[in-house]
């Protein structure tokens, strides 16, 4: 039996959904994109031109729910399936779009470079419990106008896993789409085997900017999956109550769902978000707060009730270094997310309110993810009945270390973490150098960097990717890209 956790009753989910639909039909959502407003108007929404506001009727919401897929899959650069967003299947993805990196040699938070990003891709490519890459942080050594496409370019060049990404400008989408087409070869092949998920973010409260709504439209036109990242802050730009924030999240996410499905019915989506409570003492948005995690899990329950695959920014920490707080907040979040059945769990590696990535934390979080993946498999009888013969063997031999039953099921039943997690006794720990968690994680990062094997992507595709990226850089006055050696 798969273990589960839930925070909402079915009756409460229904009330939340009904109220969110009422919010959309009465208060509406501000949309600063004339093409999207016209699309909604042509479909029956009432438009307040003075406030660029669309009141979305409930029949449009229902139509969107009817056409949105209940599941979809992702495929790596070689065309192999890696992610199945259906049912309660869970997948872990690094947190995305950080401005900083925790330097694993100096332990200082600083702006990242191309070399940092390449190292990140090399590490992620070898983490068995992390299903996808993300465009995890923003290299500071390229022009800001190409920072979105450049991260995707490096991910596709050095890694094979699919990528969770996004664009901060309208113009960036074209080159990011072209990079994917260079890998897949055609629009039909990209539709058949999606390579990326784009994060599309409404602005709380109840607003879509020109950029984010256009990104949503562009993704839908090419059937590129999107995850809706609504970010209500409880007590600041959302009601202070958890239920109120969940209602607002649902309204904002449903508005995005309507837009995507009007553009292209059947566009794959994730019912996602990055909500937080607002800590009035420090004026911060703690992602490691238990209430934040509860909202994430409850949002997942609403999305699941509506028949959609889900995502959440969870399993991350507000700590500034790899310390006990980092492990505490990440471990609780990952466990709750796994038990809730959130399909795409975004967060591993993240520190400092989603602003910093850490490679050491990433290898630790890979082990947390492994434990969670084992946990949701639950407890299943495996030749345990009748128990008398096995216990007779135990009484006879005083152990079951080499019994047929042990050898058959040891690797299935027990998850064995890597060297980052210390399970040695104290004398052996001392003999091995008394290394702290931070030291073990740093050593593991160095080992993975040394053992990295280049991506299996073909030389011709690599050449096409480099040509596209170099051309894009020259458009913004950057004649040479940073060295990729």
Secondary structure, DSSP 8 states (H G I E B T S, - for coil): ------S--HHHHHHHHHHHHHHHHHT-EEE--HHHHHHHHHTT-EEEGGGTEEE--HHHHHHHHHHS-S-EEEE-TTS-EEEEESTT--EEEE---BSEEE-TTT--EEE--HHHHHHHHHHHTT-TT--BEE--B--TTS-GGGHHHHHHHHHHHH--S-EEE--SSSTHHHHHHHHHHHHHSSHHHHHHS--EEEEE--BTTTEE-HHHHHHHHHHHHTT-EEEE-B--EETTTB-SSHHHHHHHHHHHHHHHHHHHHHHSTT--EEB-B--EE-BTTTTB--TT-HHHHHHHHHHHHHHHHTT--BEEE-S----SSSSHHHHHHHHHHHHHHHHHT-SEEEEETEETTTTEEEHHHHHHHHHHHHHHHHHTT----SS-SS-HHHHHHHHHHS--TT-HHHHHHHHHH-----TTS--S-HHHHHHTT---HHHHHHHHHHHHHHH-------HHHHHHHHHHHHHHHHHTT--S-----
